[in-house]
Amino acid sequence: GNVSAVMFHPKLPIILSGSEDGTVRVWHSGTYRLETTLNYGLERAWSLAVARSSNKVAIGYDEGTIVIQLGQEEPVVSMDSSGKILMANNNEVVSCSIRNTGQSAIDGEPIEV
């Protein structure tokens, strides 16, 4: 599918690409060889983000957002388009919903859950 997002990891030697076919591909940045292909069945992948201090990667899809831990590739946090959030921490699964307050939020500002 068409590539819609590309991200160089700030510390690891990898490049991530998100595609309209819903896949996220992990490439080695030295050899440009495909290392793995991830598919969570969430339609088109539009955005990628990583925290410099961790191996967590956020992936934005048409149907929601997930966060994975590189090396495990299992989602640790996901949010669907209705605002329902699921988080996994070891054996504990936590669920919450984001309420629409009708106000816009500033980037980085805490929101009510």
N, C-alpha and C positions, 0 to 999 in steps of 0.2 A: 504494500500500500504506500501511498504518498506519505513522506515524512512531514510531521507537523511541529515537532519540537526536538531540539538537540541540546545537550548539556555536557560540558567537560567537568569531571569530578575535580574539586580543588586539591585533593591530596592523593587519591588513588589513580593508578594509570588506566582509567577507563573513560569512555565516551558513552553516553546513553542517548538513544533516539526513540521518540514516540511516533507512532504512525496512525493514520486514519483507519487501518485495519484492526486497531485495538492492541497491537503488540508493542512491547518496549524491548529494544535490543540493546545488549551490553557489548561494547566493542573494546578491544585492547588498544589504548592510545598510541602504543609504540609500533605495533604491527598492523593495526587497523583490521585485525581478524575478529570475526564474530565469536564472542565467548558464550553467550546464551541468549535465548529469546523468551520473554515473559509474556503470558497472556492470561488475564484475569476475567475475560469475557465481559468487559464493560464498554463496548463500543469504541469510539475514537479516542485516542490519547492525545490531548491538546497541550499539556504543559508538564514540565519537569522542574523539580527544585531539590536542593540538597543543603543540609546544614554543614558548615565547614568543619565543625567539631565532632561530627558523628558519621556513621555509615548509613543513616536513614535517608531515603529518597521519597519525596512526595510526587505522586503522579495524578494529574487532573484528567478526568475522562468526561464524556458527555453525561454519563449516569452517576457521577460522583467522584470522590477523591479517595485514594488510599496512600498509606505510608508503609514502605517496606524497609527491612533491615538488609542491606547488601550482605550476601553470604548465606542468608536464610531464605530470602525472596518470598516469605510468607507475610501477608499484611499484618501490621501491628496496630494500625488505626485505619478506619474507613468511614466515609460519610457519603450518604446518597443524596439525591437532588431534593428530597423532602427535609433534609437537615438532621436525619437520624445518624448518630455517631456510635460506632462500636469500637472498643479498645480491648486489646488482649495484653495481659501482663502475667506471664507464667501460666498458672492454672485458673486465673481469674478473668472473667469477661465482664466488662462494664458497658452499659448502654445509656445514652442520653440523647436529647433532642435540642436543637437550637430553635428558640422561639423567635418569631418575627416580631420585632418591636416597632416596625414601621420607620425606624431611623437608620440612616446609613452609618457605617462604622469606618473609622480611620484605620488605615493599615497598621497592624501591630497592636491595636487597641483591644483590650479584653472584651469578650461578648458574653451575654447572659446565656447559660445553658440550663 
